[in-house]
Amino acid sequence: MNIELLWFEDCPNHQATLALLRDVLRERGLDETVERIEVPDLATGERTRFPGSPTILIDGVDIDPTYEDTGDYTPCCRVYATDRGLTGVPERRWIEDTLDRLLGAA
């Protein structure tokens, strides 16, 4: 399984998102490495198709079920529409649901 966290240095939410992701993986008994990919500039953003920081991709799938590629890959903060309102950290259940889908398909 390929797990990536895309982020940029000025993002105030990437550490909390990384901690959440590692927590979910630990609870599931998954010893997967999280590849942290820093996106410092537009060229890297375009290469990675960066939707904002923080972004979690599991086997190339964005965990946000409402994600739509806008074509803008400028390094910036990402805002998620969650059950708690707008926030910079994704929902725990999105990580869990993505893992369930991918592990169920394995």
C-alpha positions as CSV (number, residue, x, y, z in Angstrom):
1,M,0.0,0.0,0.0
2,N,1.3,3.4,-0.9
3,I,0.4,6.2,1.6
4,E,1.4,9.7,0.9
5,L,1.0,13.0,2.8
6,L,1.5,16.0,0.6
7,W,2.2,19.3,2.4
8,F,4.0,22.5,2.3
9,E,6.1,24.1,5.0
10,D,3.8,26.9,6.0
11,C,0.8,24.6,6.5
12,P,-0.5,24.8,10.1
13,N,-2.3,21.5,9.7
14,H,0.1,19.0,8.3
15,Q,1.5,17.8,11.6
16,A,-2.0,17.2,13.1
17,T,-3.0,15.3,9.9
18,L,0.1,13.2,10.0
19,A,-0.6,12.3,13.6
20,L,-4.2,11.4,12.8
21,L,-3.1,9.2,9.8
22,R,-0.5,7.4,11.9
23,D,-3.1,6.9,14.7
24,V,-5.6,5.3,12.3
25,L,-2.9,3.1,10.8
26,R,-1.8,2.0,14.3
27,E,-5.3,1.2,15.4
28,R,-5.8,-0.9,12.2
29,G,-2.5,-2.8,12.9
30,L,-1.0,-1.5,9.7
31,D,2.7,-0.9,9.7
32,E,2.8,1.1,6.5
33,T,5.3,3.9,5.8
34,V,3.8,7.3,5.2
35,E,5.8,9.0,2.5
36,R,5.9,12.8,3.3
37,I,6.1,14.8,0.1
38,E,6.8,18.4,0.5
39,V,5.4,20.7,-2.2
40,P,7.5,23.9,-2.0
41,D,6.7,25.4,-5.4
42,L,4.3,25.3,-8.4
43,A,6.5,23.0,-10.5
44,T,6.3,20.3,-7.7
45,G,2.6,21.1,-7.3
46,E,2.0,20.5,-11.0
47,R,4.0,17.3,-11.0
48,T,2.1,15.9,-8.0
49,R,-1.2,17.4,-8.9
50,F,-1.3,19.0,-5.5
51,P,-4.8,20.0,-4.2
52,G,-3.5,21.8,-1.1
53,S,-1.9,21.0,2.2
54,P,-2.4,18.7,3.8
55,T,-3.5,16.0,1.4
56,I,-3.6,12.2,2.1
57,L,-3.4,9.8,-0.8
58,I,-3.7,6.1,-0.3
59,D,-2.8,4.1,-3.4
60,G,-3.2,7.4,-5.4
61,V,-6.7,7.9,-4.1
62,D,-7.5,11.2,-2.3
63,I,-9.3,10.3,1.0
64,D,-11.8,13.2,0.6
65,P,-14.9,11.6,-0.9
66,T,-15.9,15.0,-2.4
67,Y,-12.5,15.8,-4.0
68,E,-12.6,17.2,-7.5
69,D,-9.4,18.2,-9.3
70,T,-9.6,21.9,-10.1
71,G,-6.4,22.0,-12.1
72,D,-4.9,24.6,-9.6
73,Y,-1.8,23.0,-8.0
74,T,-0.4,26.1,-6.3
75,P,1.0,25.4,-2.9
76,C,-1.7,26.5,-0.4
77,C,-3.7,25.4,2.5
78,R,-6.5,22.9,1.9
79,V,-9.8,23.4,3.6
80,Y,-12.1,20.4,4.1
81,A,-15.9,20.5,4.4
82,T,-16.4,18.1,7.3
83,D,-19.2,17.2,9.7
84,R,-17.5,19.7,12.1
85,G,-17.7,22.4,9.4
86,L,-14.7,23.8,7.4
87,T,-11.4,22.7,8.8
88,G,-7.8,22.1,7.7
89,V,-7.7,18.5,9.0
90,P,-9.6,15.8,7.1
91,E,-12.2,13.5,8.8
92,R,-10.9,10.3,10.5
93,R,-13.6,8.3,8.9
94,W,-12.4,9.3,5.4
95,I,-9.1,7.6,6.1
96,E,-10.9,4.6,7.6
97,D,-13.3,4.3,4.7
98,T,-10.5,4.6,2.1
99,L,-8.5,1.9,3.9
100,D,-11.6,-0.4,4.1
101,R,-12.3,0.0,0.4
102,L,-8.7,-0.7,-0.7
103,L,-8.1,-3.5,1.8
104,G,-11.5,-5.1,0.9
105,A,-10.5,-5.0,-2.7
106,A,-7.1,-6.7,-2.1
